[in-house]
Amino acid sequence: MSKPTIHTFIVQGDIKMPVRKLNINGETFYQWGSSGKMYKKREDAERQGYAIEQQGYKKKPKPSRRGT
């Protein structure tokens, strides 16, 4: 099974909404992020992502790689 394609919606150089396009049993779905509800319309997944970000969602910072 192939990996799902990840599409991003870019606004003024910032990645705002990582929307994934999923094909499951021949049907196409869209999902914001790597988990959560799957939608038939991309706009619905983007709307969910916008709502999540408005409530204060921020990406987790990458862990620093200090000497071990």
N, C-alpha and C positions, 0 to 999 in steps of 0.2 A: 504494500500500500504506500502511495507516495505521501510526502509531507504536505500539509496544507500551505497554500500560498498566503503570505502575509502582505497586505496592502497597507500603505500608510497615507494619511491625508495631511499634507503639509501646508501650513499657513505661515507666511512671512518667515520662512526658514526654520521654524520649530516643528517638531513632530508632535501633532496634537492628538490624533486618534489612530491607534494601531488597529485597523479593522482586518480581520482574517476572512478569506473566502474559503468556505468548506464545501466539498462535494460528498454527500452521504447518500448512498443507495441511489445515485443518479439525480438527486435533488441538490440545488445550490442554496446554501445558507451563509449568512454573514454573522460574525461574532466580534465584539469589541474585546480586545485582550486575549488571554489564553484560556479563560474560563468564563462561565456565565451563559446567559440565554443566547440562543441562536435565532436569528431573524431571517425571514424570506427577503426583506428589502434592506439594502445597504444603508439607506437613510435612517432606518430604525436603529441599527447598530451604532451609527455615528451619533445619533441623538442620545443613546444610552451613555456613550463615552463622554459626551459633552456634560451630561447631568452628573456623572461620577466626578469629573474634573471640577465642576462648580462646587461640589461638596468638599473639596480640599484634597482630592487624590493627588499624590505626587509619586513619581517613580522612585523606587528604592535606590539609594546611591550604591555604586559599585564598591565592593570591599577593596580597601587599599592593599597593595601587595608589598608589604615590608619584608625585609630580609628574614629568613627563617632560621 
